[in-house]
Amino acid sequence: MDRIGAGVVVCFLMALPVIAVAQSPDACTLLSVAEIKAALGRSDLGAPHPGRATSGGSSECRFPGAGLGDVRIILGPADTKARADFELKPEIYAMENKRFDRVANIADGAYYFDDTLEVRVGDRIVSLFLIRTSRTEPAAVVRTALTSLAKRAADRLR
């Protein structure tokens, strides 16, 4: 192989990780600040701050809430075991003494507990939650907002 051909191959191989990353959804780009503000009726939500990527491939994002409570999104990696893992959620919640509800009409299944909505979309699990403070919106407002946001996120992941 000549030098030019070898250079093209090397450049292509170096670009592969970038190509793979670009195709993988990111928790900070799943929903916009404007969408989250509108759902919660807030005007003070800050720009997204990516969390550390985990060794398992999850993506995390925090939208700071200026005293009203941060909104967080965790996007699990594509995993063929997502369905089985998600079906175990009720058992896990029961062992942790969490009160939870199944939420209908969101993707392939959803559970709500403690200002958290966990959703399965195909082979991914997405968690949306709010870190509550004394100034956070009422629980019913948070649940409605997270439900609306989860539907948007699920549509984008399909």
CYANA upper distance limits for C-alpha pairs under 8 A (distance plus 0.5 A):
  1 MET  CA      5 GLY  CA      6.59
  1 MET  CA      6 ALA  CA      6.83
  2 ASP  CA      6 ALA  CA      6.71
  3 ARG  CA      7 GLY  CA      6.52
  4 ILE  CA      8 VAL  CA      6.76
  5 GLY  CA      9 VAL  CA      6.84
  6 ALA  CA     10 VAL  CA      6.68
  7 GLY  CA     11 CYS  CA      6.63
  8 VAL  CA     12 PHE  CA      6.64
  9 VAL  CA     13 LEU  CA      6.66
 10 VAL  CA     14 MET  CA      6.63
 11 CYS  CA     15 ALA  CA      6.76
 12 PHE  CA     16 LEU  CA      7.02
 14 MET  CA     18 VAL  CA      8.44
 15 ALA  CA     19 ILE  CA      6.73
 16 LEU  CA     20 ALA  CA      6.69
 17 PRO  CA     21 VAL  CA      6.63
 18 VAL  CA     22 ALA  CA      6.61
 19 ILE  CA     23 GLN  CA      6.99
 20 ALA  CA     24 SER  CA      7.01
 25 PRO  CA     29 THR  CA      7.91
 25 PRO  CA     30 LEU  CA      7.62
 25 PRO  CA    157 LEU  CA      8.31
 26 ASP  CA     30 LEU  CA      6.78
 26 ASP  CA     59 SER  CA      6.43
 26 ASP  CA     60 GLU  CA      8.31
 26 ASP  CA     75 LEU  CA      7.66
 27 ALA  CA     31 LEU  CA      8.19
 27 ALA  CA     50 PRO  CA      8.21
 27 ALA  CA     59 SER  CA      5.90
 27 ALA  CA     60 GLU  CA      5.95
 27 ALA  CA     61 CYS  CA      5.98
 27 ALA  CA     73 ILE  CA      6.43
 27 ALA  CA     74 ILE  CA      6.60
 27 ALA  CA     75 LEU  CA      5.99
 28 CYS  CA     32 SER  CA      8.27
 28 CYS  CA     48 PRO  CA      6.50
 28 CYS  CA     49 HIS  CA      7.77
 28 CYS  CA     50 PRO  CA      6.76
 28 CYS  CA     60 GLU  CA      7.69
 28 CYS  CA     61 CYS  CA      5.64
 28 CYS  CA     62 ARG  CA      8.24
 28 CYS  CA     73 ILE  CA      8.14
 30 LEU  CA    153 ALA  CA      6.45
 30 LEU  CA    156 ARG  CA      7.77
 31 LEU  CA     35 GLU  CA      6.99
 31 LEU  CA     36 ILE  CA      7.63
 31 LEU  CA    149 LEU  CA      8.05
 31 LEU  CA    152 ARG  CA      8.17
 31 LEU  CA    153 ALA  CA      7.02
 32 SER  CA     36 ILE  CA      6.96
 33 VAL  CA     37 LYS  CA      6.56
 33 VAL  CA     45 LEU  CA      7.35
 33 VAL  CA     46 GLY  CA      7.78
 33 VAL  CA     47 ALA  CA      7.05
 33 VAL  CA     48 PRO  CA      7.79
 33 VAL  CA     63 PHE  CA      8.00
 34 ALA  CA     38 ALA  CA      6.58
 35 GLU  CA     39 ALA  CA      6.65
 35 GLU  CA    149 LEU  CA      8.10
 36 ILE  CA     40 LEU  CA      6.74
 36 ILE  CA     45 LEU  CA      8.47
 36 ILE  CA    145 ALA  CA      8.35
 36 ILE  CA    149 LEU  CA      7.58
 37 LYS  CA     41 GLY  CA      6.12
 37 LYS  CA     42 ARG  CA      5.22
 37 LYS  CA     43 SER  CA      6.53
 37 LYS  CA     44 ASP  CA      8.07
 37 LYS  CA     45 LEU  CA      6.85
 38 ALA  CA     42 ARG  CA      6.99
 39 ALA  CA    145 ALA  CA      5.32
 39 ALA  CA    146 LEU  CA      8.19
 39 ALA  CA    148 SER  CA      7.55
 39 ALA  CA    149 LEU  CA      7.62
 40 LEU  CA    137 GLU  CA      8.27
 40 LEU  CA    141 VAL  CA      7.47
 40 LEU  CA    142 VAL  CA      7.28
 40 LEU  CA    145 ALA  CA      6.06
 44 ASP  CA     65 GLY  CA      6.89
 44 ASP  CA     66 ALA  CA      6.84
 45 LEU  CA     63 PHE  CA      6.93
 45 LEU  CA     64 PRO  CA      6.32
 45 LEU  CA     65 GLY  CA      5.33
 45 LEU  CA     66 ALA  CA      7.19
 46 GLY  CA     63 PHE  CA      6.13
 46 GLY  CA     64 PRO  CA      5.49
 46 GLY  CA     65 GLY  CA      6.83
 46 GLY  CA     66 ALA  CA      7.97
 47 ALA  CA     63 PHE  CA      6.48
 47 ALA  CA     64 PRO  CA      7.65
 48 PRO  CA     61 CYS  CA      6.81
 48 PRO  CA     62 ARG  CA      6.11
 48 PRO  CA     63 PHE  CA      5.17
 48 PRO  CA     64 PRO  CA      7.81
 49 HIS  CA     61 CYS  CA      6.08
 49 HIS  CA     62 ARG  CA      5.61
 49 HIS  CA     63 PHE  CA      6.82
 49 HIS  CA     64 PRO  CA      8.47
 50 PRO  CA     59 SER  CA      8.28
 50 PRO  CA     60 GLU  CA      6.38
 50 PRO  CA     61 CYS  CA      4.89
 50 PRO  CA     62 ARG  CA      6.84
 51 GLY  CA     59 SER  CA      7.60
 51 GLY  CA     60 GLU  CA      5.34
 51 GLY  CA     61 CYS  CA      5.83
 51 GLY  CA     62 ARG  CA      7.52
 52 ARG  CA     59 SER  CA      7.91
 52 ARG  CA     60 GLU  CA      7.34
 53 ALA  CA     57 GLY  CA      6.87
 53 ALA  CA     58 SER  CA      6.46
 53 ALA  CA     59 SER  CA      5.92
 53 ALA  CA     60 GLU  CA      7.37
 54 THR  CA     58 SER  CA      5.98
 54 THR  CA     59 SER  CA      7.64
 56 GLY  CA     77 PRO  CA      7.78
 57 GLY  CA     76 GLY  CA      7.31
 57 GLY  CA     77 PRO  CA      5.79
 58 SER  CA     74 ILE  CA      7.28
 58 SER  CA     75 LEU  CA      6.07
 58 SER  CA     76 GLY  CA      4.91
 58 SER  CA     77 PRO  CA      5.78
 59 SER  CA     74 ILE  CA      6.21
 59 SER  CA     75 LEU  CA      5.60
 59 SER  CA     76 GLY  CA      6.98
 59 SER  CA     77 PRO  CA      8.18
 60 GLU  CA     72 ARG  CA      7.83
 60 GLU  CA     73 ILE  CA      6.21
 60 GLU  CA     74 ILE  CA      4.92
 60 GLU  CA     75 LEU  CA      6.82
 61 CYS  CA     72 ARG  CA      6.13
 61 CYS  CA     73 ILE  CA      5.77
 61 CYS  CA     74 ILE  CA      7.03
 62 ARG  CA     70 ASP  CA      7.10
 62 ARG  CA     71 VAL  CA      6.41
 62 ARG  CA     72 ARG  CA      5.05
 62 ARG  CA     73 ILE  CA      7.17
 63 PHE  CA     70 ASP  CA      6.09
 63 PHE  CA     71 VAL  CA      5.62
 63 PHE  CA     72 ARG  CA      6.69
 64 PRO  CA     69 GLY  CA      7.55
 64 PRO  CA     70 ASP  CA      5.03
 64 PRO  CA     71 VAL  CA      7.12
 65 GLY  CA     69 GLY  CA      5.27
 65 GLY  CA     70 ASP  CA      4.92
 65 GLY  CA     71 VAL  CA      7.45
 66 ALA  CA     70 ASP  CA      8.16
 67 GLY  CA    133 THR  CA      7.48
 67 GLY  CA    135 ARG  CA      7.38
 67 GLY  CA    136 THR  CA      8.44
 68 LEU  CA    132 ARG  CA      7.72
 68 LEU  CA    133 THR  CA      6.48
 68 LEU  CA    134 SER  CA      8.07
 68 LEU  CA    135 ARG  CA      5.60
 68 LEU  CA    136 THR  CA      5.13
 68 LEU  CA    137 GLU  CA      7.99
 69 GLY  CA    130 LEU  CA      6.77
 69 GLY  CA    131 ILE  CA      5.45
 69 GLY  CA    132 ARG  CA      5.56
 69 GLY  CA    133 THR  CA      5.98
 69 GLY  CA    135 ARG  CA      8.13
 69 GLY  CA    136 THR  CA      6.38
 70 ASP  CA    130 LEU  CA      6.18
 70 ASP  CA    131 ILE  CA      5.74
 70 ASP  CA    132 ARG  CA      8.04
 71 VAL  CA    128 LEU  CA      7.83
 71 VAL  CA    129 PHE  CA      6.29
 71 VAL  CA    130 LEU  CA      4.99
 71 VAL  CA    131 ILE  CA      6.93
 72 ARG  CA    127 SER  CA      8.45
 72 ARG  CA    128 LEU  CA      6.26
 72 ARG  CA    129 PHE  CA      5.83
 72 ARG  CA    130 LEU  CA      6.70
 72 ARG  CA    131 ILE  CA      8.28
 73 ILE  CA    126 VAL  CA      7.65
 73 ILE  CA    127 SER  CA      6.13
 73 ILE  CA    128 LEU  CA      5.12
 73 ILE  CA    129 PHE  CA      7.10
 74 ILE  CA    126 VAL  CA      6.22
 74 ILE  CA    127 SER  CA      5.60
 74 ILE  CA    128 LEU  CA      7.13
 75 LEU  CA    124 ARG  CA      7.84
 75 LEU  CA    125 ILE  CA      6.82
 75 LEU  CA    126 VAL  CA      5.15
 75 LEU  CA    127 SER  CA      7.10
 76 GLY  CA    124 ARG  CA      6.10
 76 GLY  CA    125 ILE  CA      5.70
 76 GLY  CA    126 VAL  CA      6.51
 77 PRO  CA    124 ARG  CA      6.46
 77 PRO  CA    125 ILE  CA      8.15
 78 ALA  CA     82 ALA  CA      8.19
 78 ALA  CA    123 ASP  CA      5.68
 78 ALA  CA    124 ARG  CA      5.49
 79 ASP  CA    123 ASP  CA      5.75
 79 ASP  CA    124 ARG  CA      6.85
 80 THR  CA    123 ASP  CA      6.20
 81 LYS  CA     85 ASP  CA      6.53
 81 LYS  CA    123 ASP  CA      7.76
 82 ALA  CA     86 PHE  CA      6.41
 82 ALA  CA    120 ARG  CA      7.91
 82 ALA  CA    122 GLY  CA      8.22
 82 ALA  CA    123 ASP  CA      5.65
 82 ALA  CA    124 ARG  CA      6.40
 82 ALA  CA    125 ILE  CA      7.10
 83 ARG  CA     87 GLU  CA      6.68
 83 ARG  CA    120 ARG  CA      7.81
 83 ARG  CA    122 GLY  CA      8.05
 83 ARG  CA    123 ASP  CA      7.13
 84 ALA  CA     88 LEU  CA      7.09
 85 ASP  CA     89 LYS  CA      7.41
 86 PHE  CA    120 ARG  CA      7.39
 86 PHE  CA    125 ILE  CA      8.13
 88 LEU  CA     92 ILE  CA      6.84
 89 LYS  CA     93 TYR  CA      6.50
 90 PRO  CA     94 ALA  CA      6.55
 90 PRO  CA    100 PHE  CA      8.48
 91 GLU  CA     95 MET  CA      6.72
 92 ILE  CA     96 GLU  CA      6.76
 93 TYR  CA     97 ASN  CA      6.59
 93 TYR  CA     98 LYS  CA      5.53
 93 TYR  CA     99 ARG  CA      7.79
 93 TYR  CA    100 PHE  CA      7.81
 94 ALA  CA     98 LYS  CA      6.36
 94 ALA  CA     99 ARG  CA      8.04
 98 LYS  CA    113 PHE  CA      7.54
 99 ARG  CA    113 PHE  CA      6.70
 99 ARG  CA    114 ASP  CA      8.42
100 PHE  CA    111 TYR  CA      6.98
100 PHE  CA    112 TYR  CA      5.95
100 PHE  CA    113 PHE  CA      5.11
100 PHE  CA    114 ASP  CA      8.39
101 ASP  CA    111 TYR  CA      6.04
101 ASP  CA    112 TYR  CA      5.75
101 ASP  CA    113 PHE  CA      7.22
102 ARG  CA    109 GLY  CA      8.15
102 ARG  CA    110 ALA  CA      6.33
102 ARG  CA    111 TYR  CA      5.03
102 ARG  CA    112 TYR  CA      6.93
103 VAL  CA    109 GLY  CA      7.61
103 VAL  CA    110 ALA  CA      5.62
103 VAL  CA    111 TYR  CA      6.05
103 VAL  CA    112 TYR  CA      7.18
104 ALA  CA    109 GLY  CA      7.51
104 ALA  CA    110 ALA  CA      7.46
105 ASN  CA    109 GLY  CA      8.04
106 ILE  CA    110 ALA  CA      6.72
106 ILE  CA    119 VAL  CA      7.78
106 ILE  CA    147 THR  CA      8.38
106 ILE  CA    150 ALA  CA      7.75
106 ILE  CA    151 LYS  CA      6.27
106 ILE  CA    154 ALA  CA      7.97
107 ALA  CA    119 VAL  CA      7.54
107 ALA  CA    120 ARG  CA      6.95
107 ALA  CA    121 VAL  CA      5.93
107 ALA  CA    122 GLY  CA      8.44
107 ALA  CA    151 LYS  CA      7.59
107 ALA  CA    154 ALA  CA      6.43
107 ALA  CA    155 ASP  CA      8.31
108 ASP  CA    119 VAL  CA      7.82
108 ASP  CA    120 ARG  CA      5.85
108 ASP  CA    121 VAL  CA      6.00
108 ASP  CA    122 GLY  CA      7.15
109 GLY  CA    119 VAL  CA      6.28
109 GLY  CA    120 ARG  CA      5.96
109 GLY  CA    121 VAL  CA      8.11
110 ALA  CA    117 LEU  CA      7.27
110 ALA  CA    118 GLU  CA      5.98
110 ALA  CA    119 VAL  CA      4.82
110 ALA  CA    120 ARG  CA      6.93
111 TYR  CA    117 LEU  CA      6.23
111 TYR  CA    118 GLU  CA      5.84
111 TYR  CA    119 VAL  CA      7.18
112 TYR  CA    116 THR  CA      6.12
112 TYR  CA    117 LEU  CA      5.02
112 TYR  CA    118 GLU  CA      7.01
112 TYR  CA    143 ARG  CA      8.38
113 PHE  CA    117 LEU  CA      7.12
115 ASP  CA    129 PHE  CA      6.14
115 ASP  CA    130 LEU  CA      6.22
115 ASP  CA    131 ILE  CA      8.19
115 ASP  CA    132 ARG  CA      8.31
115 ASP  CA    139 ALA  CA      7.57
115 ASP  CA    142 VAL  CA      7.09
115 ASP  CA    143 ARG  CA      7.01
116 THR  CA    127 SER  CA      7.41
116 THR  CA    128 LEU  CA      6.27
116 THR  CA    129 PHE  CA      4.71
116 THR  CA    130 LEU  CA      7.18
116 THR  CA    146 LEU  CA      8.22
117 LEU  CA    127 SER  CA      6.20
117 LEU  CA    128 LEU  CA      5.80
117 LEU  CA    129 PHE  CA      6.75
117 LEU  CA    146 LEU  CA      7.12
117 LEU  CA    147 THR  CA      7.76
117 LEU  CA    150 ALA  CA      8.12
118 GLU  CA    125 ILE  CA      7.43
118 GLU  CA    126 VAL  CA      6.24
118 GLU  CA    127 SER  CA      4.90
118 GLU  CA    128 LEU  CA      7.00
119 VAL  CA    125 ILE  CA      6.09
119 VAL  CA    126 VAL  CA      5.70
119 VAL  CA    127 SER  CA      6.84
119 VAL  CA    150 ALA  CA      7.77
120 ARG  CA    124 ARG  CA      6.26
120 ARG  CA    125 ILE  CA      4.99
120 ARG  CA    126 VAL  CA      6.88
121 VAL  CA    125 ILE  CA      6.70
121 VAL  CA    126 VAL  CA      8.06
121 VAL  CA    154 ALA  CA      6.51
121 VAL  CA    157 LEU  CA      7.47
121 VAL  CA    158 ARG  CA      7.63
122 GLY  CA    158 ARG  CA      8.07
128 LEU  CA    146 LEU  CA      7.17
128 LEU  CA    150 ALA  CA      7.70
129 PHE  CA    146 LEU  CA      7.81
130 LEU  CA    142 VAL  CA      8.21
132 ARG  CA    136 THR  CA      6.14
137 GLU  CA    141 VAL  CA      6.72
137 GLU  CA    142 VAL  CA      6.86
138 PRO  CA    142 VAL  CA      6.96
139 ALA  CA    143 ARG  CA      6.66
140 ALA  CA    144 THR  CA      6.70
141 VAL  CA    145 ALA  CA      6.58
142 VAL  CA    146 LEU  CA      6.53
143 ARG  CA    147 THR  CA      6.55
144 THR  CA    148 SER  CA      6.76
145 ALA  CA    149 LEU  CA      6.65
146 LEU  CA    150 ALA  CA      6.41
147 THR  CA    151 LYS  CA      6.84
148 SER  CA    152 ARG  CA      7.09
149 LEU  CA    153 ALA  CA      6.68
150 ALA  CA    154 ALA  CA      6.48
151 LYS  CA    155 ASP  CA      6.71
152 ARG  CA    156 ARG  CA      6.92
153 ALA  CA    157 LEU  CA      6.83
154 ALA  CA    158 ARG  CA      6.85
